[in-house]
Amino acid sequence: MSTHDRALPGDPDEPAASGPAADRPDAPPTVDLVVDLSAHEMLRRAHVLDALGSDWDPVAALRGEEAAHALLYSGLSADQQRVYDELVSAGVLPRRGDGHAAA
């Protein structure tokens, strides 16, 4: 039993509910809570771009990530290649080029 002799949902002493909680006479009133985070999101994005610096090149960063991905899956053994192909066909890994790891 919770404080003030009111049962909380899931309490062992709570009586079985037959309908929505709002139908109970002792139910607290519901309150709609709306929070607009758009101003905070714009501030967060500004801080991220400031931290990246003015010389950050997103195209070069993407090319670097693609090169790292190709290197990561290069030189696989036949068994590793089979597992890689299974993961690609299952949608776990993204399909690249012809769907096979780089040799």
N, CA and C atoms as an extended XYZ file, in Angstrom:
309
Properties=species:S:1:pos:R:3:atomname:S:1:resname:S:1:resid:I:1 pbc="F F F"
N         0.853       -1.169        0.000 N   MET     1
C         0.000        0.000        0.000 CA  MET     1
C         0.898        1.230        0.000 C   MET     1
N         0.541        2.214       -0.749 N   SER     2
C         1.346        3.422       -0.851 CA  SER     2
C         1.026        4.376        0.286 C   SER     2
N         1.708        5.505        0.286 N   THR     3
C         1.438        6.515        1.299 CA  THR     3
C         0.028        7.054        1.110 C   THR     3
N        -0.539        7.606        2.142 N   HIS     4
C        -1.879        8.190        2.134 CA  HIS     4
C        -2.947        7.128        1.858 C   HIS     4
N        -2.650        5.874        2.146 N   ASP     5
C        -3.616        4.779        1.998 CA  ASP     5
C        -4.219        4.687        0.606 C   ASP     5
N        -3.449        5.030       -0.411 N   ARG     6
C        -3.911        4.873       -1.795 CA  ARG     6
C        -3.032        3.840       -2.466 C   ARG     6
N        -3.631        2.904       -3.115 N   ALA     7
C        -2.881        1.849       -3.788 CA  ALA     7
C        -2.298        2.384       -5.086 C   ALA     7
N        -1.052        2.060       -5.347 N   LEU     8
C        -0.419        2.403       -6.610 CA  LEU     8
C        -0.608        1.245       -7.583 C   LEU     8
N        -0.601        1.524       -8.896 N   PRO     9
C        -0.733        0.423       -9.863 CA  PRO     9
C         0.347       -0.626       -9.631 C   PRO     9
N        -0.062       -1.862       -9.592 N   GLY    10
C         0.890       -2.946       -9.386 CA  GLY    10
C         1.085       -3.320       -7.932 C   GLY    10
N         0.533       -2.529       -6.995 N   ASP    11
C         0.648       -2.874       -5.583 CA  ASP    11
C        -0.138       -4.151       -5.325 C   ASP    11
N         0.359       -5.024       -4.439 N   PRO    12
C        -0.367       -6.259       -4.159 CA  PRO    12
C        -1.735       -6.009       -3.534 C   PRO    12
N        -1.896       -4.898       -2.807 N   ASP    13
C        -3.165       -4.609       -2.143 CA  ASP    13
C        -4.157       -3.887       -3.037 C   ASP    13
N        -3.754       -3.608       -4.272 N   GLU    14
C        -4.634       -2.874       -5.172 CA  GLU    14
C        -5.788       -3.763       -5.605 C   GLU    14
N        -7.025       -3.245       -5.540 N   PRO    15
C        -8.146       -4.054       -6.017 CA  PRO    15
C        -8.087       -4.207       -7.526 C   PRO    15
N        -8.641       -5.284       -8.004 N   ALA    16
C        -8.633       -5.536       -9.445 CA  ALA    16
C        -9.446       -4.458      -10.142 C   ALA    16
N        -8.867       -3.861      -11.181 N   ALA    17
C        -9.541       -2.803      -11.915 CA  ALA    17
C       -10.453       -3.421      -12.957 C   ALA    17
N       -11.647       -2.865      -13.063 N   SER    18
C       -12.583       -3.395      -14.042 CA  SER    18
C       -12.614       -2.556      -15.300 C   SER    18
N       -12.100       -1.342      -15.257 N   GLY    19
C       -12.120       -0.462      -16.415 CA  GLY    19
C       -10.954        0.494      -16.361 C   GLY    19
N       -10.977        1.534      -17.186 N   PRO    20
C        -9.891        2.512      -17.172 CA  PRO    20
C        -9.770        3.179      -15.810 C   PRO    20
N        -8.564        3.588      -15.484 N   ALA    21
C        -8.296        4.207      -14.187 CA  ALA    21
C        -9.087        5.491      -14.006 C   ALA    21
N        -9.391        6.182      -15.086 N   ALA    22
C       -10.118        7.441      -14.979 CA  ALA    22
C       -11.550        7.228      -14.515 C   ALA    22
N       -12.078        6.010      -14.614 N   ASP    23
C       -13.449        5.728      -14.197 CA  ASP    23
C       -13.569        5.571      -12.689 C   ASP    23
N       -12.459        5.425      -12.004 N   ARG    24
C       -12.495        5.267      -10.554 CA  ARG    24
C       -12.779        6.613       -9.910 C   ARG    24
N       -13.604        6.632       -8.868 N   PRO    25
C       -13.922        7.916       -8.235 CA  PRO    25
C       -12.729        8.542       -7.514 C   PRO    25
N       -11.764        7.727       -7.065 N   ASP    26
C       -10.620        8.285       -6.338 CA  ASP    26
C        -9.420        8.544       -7.245 C   ASP    26
N        -9.605        8.414       -8.555 N   ALA    27
C        -8.497        8.596       -9.490 CA  ALA    27
C        -8.127       10.086       -9.577 C   ALA    27
N        -6.832       10.378       -9.575 N   PRO    28
C        -6.431       11.782       -9.722 CA  PRO    28
C        -6.749       12.266      -11.137 C   PRO    28
N        -6.981       13.553      -11.298 N   PRO    29
C        -7.298       14.060      -12.637 CA  PRO    29
C        -6.088       13.930      -13.550 C   PRO    29
N        -6.351       13.700      -14.825 N   THR    30
C        -5.255       13.616      -15.790 CA  THR    30
C        -4.893       15.012      -16.266 C   THR    30
N        -3.636       15.177      -16.619 N   VAL    31
C        -3.137       16.464      -17.069 CA  VAL    31
C        -2.362       16.241      -18.357 C   VAL    31
N        -2.678       17.017      -19.376 N   ASP    32
C        -1.910       16.963      -20.619 CA  ASP    32
C        -0.659       17.803      -20.438 C   ASP    32
N         0.476       17.224      -20.736 N   LEU    33
C         1.741       17.922      -20.611 CA  LEU    33
C         2.371       18.012      -21.986 C   LEU    33
N         2.601       19.227      -22.452 N   VAL    34
C         3.195       19.450      -23.759 CA  VAL    34
C         4.469       20.257      -23.550 C   VAL    34
N         5.579       19.723      -24.051 N   VAL    35
C         6.857       20.405      -23.942 CA  VAL    35
C         7.414       20.585      -25.343 C   VAL    35
N         7.687       21.791      -25.718 N   ASP    36
C         8.249       22.089      -27.037 CA  ASP    36
C         9.763       22.180      -26.896 C   ASP    36
N        10.468       21.234      -27.484 N   LEU    37
C        11.927       21.199      -27.385 CA  LEU    37
C        12.607       21.733      -28.643 C   LEU    37
N        11.858       22.351      -29.538 N   SER    38
C        12.458       22.789      -30.802 CA  SER    38
C        13.541       23.845      -30.579 C   SER    38
N        13.345       24.775      -29.661 N   ALA    39
C        14.380       25.785      -29.398 CA  ALA    39
C        15.632       25.126      -28.831 C   ALA    39
N        15.443       24.160      -27.930 N   HIS    40
C        16.590       23.454      -27.360 CA  HIS    40
C        17.317       22.644      -28.438 C   HIS    40
N        16.569       22.033      -29.343 N   GLU    41
C        17.180       21.250      -30.417 CA  GLU    41
C        18.019       22.143      -31.326 C   GLU    41
N        17.525       23.322      -31.630 N   MET    42
C        18.299       24.246      -32.474 CA  MET    42
C        19.578       24.672      -31.753 C   MET    42
N        19.503       24.898      -30.455 N   LEU    43
C        20.694       25.255      -29.690 CA  LEU    43
C        21.682       24.093      -29.668 C   LEU    43
N        21.167       22.866      -29.507 N   ARG    44
C        22.039       21.683      -29.503 CA  ARG    44
C        22.753       21.539      -30.841 C   ARG    44
N        22.029       21.726      -31.937 N   ARG    45
C        22.639       21.631      -33.266 CA  ARG    45
C        23.700       22.700      -33.457 C   ARG    45
N        23.443       23.901      -32.976 N   ALA    46
C        24.427       24.976      -33.091 CA  ALA    46
C        25.699       24.625      -32.321 C   ALA    46
N        25.545       24.033      -31.145 N   HIS    47
C        26.716       23.627      -30.355 CA  HIS    47
C        27.492       22.504      -31.051 C   HIS    47
N        26.775       21.563      -31.663 N   VAL    48
C        27.447       20.474      -32.388 CA  VAL    48
C        28.252       21.029      -33.553 C   VAL    48
N        27.647       21.905      -34.338 N   LEU    49
C        28.363       22.481      -35.481 CA  LEU    49
C        29.537       23.328      -35.027 C   LEU    49
N        29.387       24.033      -33.912 N   ASP    50
C        30.489       24.821      -33.374 CA  ASP    50
C        31.635       23.906      -32.930 C   ASP    50
N        31.291       22.772      -32.322 N   ALA    51
C        32.324       21.833      -31.868 CA  ALA    51
C        33.039       21.177      -33.041 C   ALA    51
N        32.314       20.955      -34.158 N   LEU    52
C        32.938       20.341      -35.332 CA  LEU    52
C        33.939       21.292      -35.982 C   LEU    52
N        33.693       22.561      -35.877 N   GLY    53
C        34.614       23.543      -36.436 CA  GLY    53
C        34.248       23.911      -37.864 C   GLY    53
N        34.814       25.000      -38.318 N   SER    54
C        34.474       25.511      -39.650 CA  SER    54
C        35.140       24.714      -40.769 C   SER    54
N        36.164       23.929      -40.446 N   ASP    55
C        36.861       23.170      -41.480 CA  ASP    55
C        36.313       21.749      -41.640 C   ASP    55
N        35.235       21.410      -40.954 N   TRP    56
C        34.652       20.073      -41.052 CA  TRP    56
C        34.026       19.899      -42.417 C   TRP    56
N        34.386       18.809      -43.096 N   ASP    57
C        33.867       18.517      -44.432 CA  ASP    57
C        33.041       17.236      -44.348 C   ASP    57
N        31.704       17.344      -44.374 N   PRO    58
C        30.889       16.140      -44.223 CA  PRO    58
C        31.077       15.138      -45.358 C   PRO    58
N        31.358       15.599      -46.566 N   VAL    59
C        31.573       14.678      -47.692 CA  VAL    59
C        32.855       13.878      -47.467 C   VAL    59
N        33.912       14.549      -47.031 N   ALA    60
C        35.168       13.853      -46.746 CA  ALA    60
C        34.987       12.870      -45.583 C   ALA    60
N        34.200       13.249      -44.587 N   ALA    61
C        33.955       12.353      -43.455 CA  ALA    61
C        33.213       11.106      -43.921 C   ALA    61
N        32.230       11.278      -44.802 N   LEU    62
C        31.494       10.137      -45.331 CA  LEU    62
C        32.396        9.237      -46.173 C   LEU    62
N        33.247        9.834      -46.993 N   ARG    63
C        34.195        9.028      -47.787 CA  ARG    63
C        35.131        8.244      -46.873 C   ARG    63
N        35.575        8.869      -45.801 N   GLY    64
C        36.435        8.183      -44.838 CA  GLY    64
C        35.733        7.006      -44.179 C   GLY    64
N        34.455        7.187      -43.847 N   GLU    65
C        33.685        6.097      -43.251 CA  GLU    65
C        33.503        4.949      -44.244 C   GLU    65
N        33.253        5.272      -45.497 N   GLU    66
C        33.096        4.229      -46.511 CA  GLU    66
C        34.401        3.484      -46.736 C   GLU    66
N        35.525        4.206      -46.718 N   ALA    67
C        36.824        3.553      -46.879 CA  ALA    67
C        37.113        2.638      -45.686 C   ALA    67
N        36.752        3.088      -44.487 N   ALA    68
C        36.953        2.258      -43.294 CA  ALA    68
C        36.072        1.013      -43.357 C   ALA    68
N        34.848        1.165      -43.843 N   HIS    69
C        33.944        0.018      -43.981 CA  HIS    69
C        34.516       -0.993      -44.969 C   HIS    69
N        35.021       -0.499      -46.103 N   ALA    70
C        35.601       -1.394      -47.112 CA  ALA    70
C        36.823       -2.119      -46.542 C   ALA    70
N        37.639       -1.417      -45.778 N   LEU    71
C        38.830       -2.028      -45.180 CA  LEU    71
C        38.442       -3.054      -44.120 C   LEU    71
N        37.392       -2.758      -43.375 N   LEU    72
C        36.951       -3.657      -42.312 CA  LEU    72
C        36.544       -5.018      -42.863 C   LEU    72
N        35.887       -5.012      -44.025 N   TYR    73
C        35.394       -6.254      -44.598 CA  TYR    73
C        36.267       -6.749      -45.753 C   TYR    73
N        37.510       -6.344      -45.807 N   SER    74
C        38.411       -6.820      -46.858 CA  SER    74
C        39.216       -8.018      -46.364 C   SER    74
N        39.626       -8.858      -47.291 N   GLY    75
C        40.479       -9.992      -46.952 CA  GLY    75
C        39.789      -11.052      -46.114 C   GLY    75
N        38.495      -11.247      -46.302 N   LEU    76
C        37.774      -12.248      -45.524 CA  LEU    76
C        38.065      -13.649      -46.047 C   LEU    76
N        38.082      -14.600      -45.131 N   SER    77
C        38.199      -15.998      -45.539 CA  SER    77
C        36.873      -16.427      -46.169 C   SER    77
N        36.842      -17.617      -46.751 N   ALA    78
C        35.615      -18.103      -47.387 CA  ALA    78
C        34.471      -18.208      -46.380 C   ALA    78
N        34.763      -18.681      -45.173 N   ASP    79
C        33.728      -18.802      -44.149 CA  ASP    79
C        33.256      -17.427      -43.683 C   ASP    79
N        34.201      -16.499      -43.495 N   GLN    80
C        33.830      -15.140      -43.109 CA  GLN    80
C        32.994      -14.472      -44.204 C   GLN    80
N        33.360      -14.713      -45.468 N   GLN    81
C        32.608      -14.145      -46.590 CA  GLN    81
C        31.178      -14.685      -46.606 C   GLN    81
N        31.031      -15.975      -46.305 N   ARG    82
C        29.705      -16.579      -46.257 CA  ARG    82
C        28.858      -15.918      -45.171 C   ARG    82
N        29.433      -15.733      -43.998 N   VAL    83
C        28.708      -15.085      -42.894 CA  VAL    83
C        28.363      -13.644      -43.272 C   VAL    83
N        29.314      -12.940      -43.885 N   TYR    84
C        29.071      -11.563      -44.327 CA  TYR    84
C        27.898      -11.523      -45.309 C   TYR    84
N        27.906      -12.424      -46.293 N   ASP    85
C        26.823      -12.469      -47.283 CA  ASP    85
C        25.475      -12.770      -46.619 C   ASP    85
N        25.468      -13.657      -45.624 N   GLU    86
C        24.232      -13.958      -44.901 CA  GLU    86
C        23.723      -12.732      -44.145 C   GLU    86
N        24.635      -11.991      -43.524 N   LEU    87
C        24.241      -10.791      -42.788 CA  LEU    87
C        23.701       -9.715      -43.724 C   LEU    87
N        24.298       -9.595      -44.907 N   VAL    88
C        23.806       -8.629      -45.888 CA  VAL    88
C        22.426       -9.038      -46.378 C   VAL    88
N        22.249      -10.314      -46.701 N   SER    89
C        20.951      -10.763      -47.216 CA  SER    89
C        19.870      -10.680      -46.144 C   SER    89
N        20.243      -10.786      -44.857 N   ALA    90
C        19.272      -10.669      -43.770 CA  ALA    90
C        18.966       -9.212      -43.431 C   ALA    90
N        19.721       -8.274      -44.029 N   GLY    91
C        19.482       -6.859      -43.771 CA  GLY    91
C        20.185       -6.335      -42.537 C   GLY    91
N        21.070       -7.140      -41.943 N   VAL    92
C        21.810       -6.698      -40.761 CA  VAL    92
C        22.894       -5.709      -41.161 C   VAL    92
N        23.564       -5.991      -42.267 N   LEU    93
C        24.587       -5.094      -42.807 CA  LEU    93
C        24.074       -4.496      -44.107 C   LEU    93
N        24.442       -3.245      -44.393 N   PRO    94
C        23.972       -2.636      -45.644 CA  PRO    94
C        24.668       -3.253      -46.854 C   PRO    94
N        23.937       -3.325      -47.967 N   ARG    95
C        24.498       -3.846      -49.213 CA  ARG    95
C        25.425       -2.792      -49.802 C   ARG    95
N        26.607       -3.192      -50.170 N   ARG    96
C        27.602       -2.294      -50.770 CA  ARG    96
C        28.023       -2.854      -52.108 C   ARG    96
N        27.997       -2.056      -53.138 N   GLY    97
C        28.476       -2.500      -54.443 CA  GLY    97
C        27.748       -3.740      -54.900 C   GLY    97
N        28.497       -4.835      -55.125 N   ASP    98
C        27.882       -6.072      -55.583 CA  ASP    98
C        27.394       -6.960      -54.442 C   ASP    98
N        27.473       -6.453      -53.211 N   GLY    99
C        26.994       -7.218      -52.047 CA  GLY    99
C        28.032       -8.118      -51.443 C   GLY    99
N        29.246       -8.106      -51.979 N   HIS   100
C        30.328       -8.916      -51.429 CA  HIS   100
C        31.375       -8.000      -50.813 C   HIS   100
N        32.062       -8.520      -49.832 N   ALA   101
C        33.132       -7.753      -49.202 CA  ALA   101
C        34.264       -7.564      -50.185 C   ALA   101
N        35.008       -6.486      -50.007 N   ALA   102
C        36.142       -6.222      -50.900 CA  ALA   102
C        37.204       -7.295      -50.720 C   ALA   102
N        37.842       -7.667      -51.809 N   ALA   103
C        38.874       -8.716      -51.752 CA  ALA   103
C        40.198       -8.137      -51.317 C   ALA   103
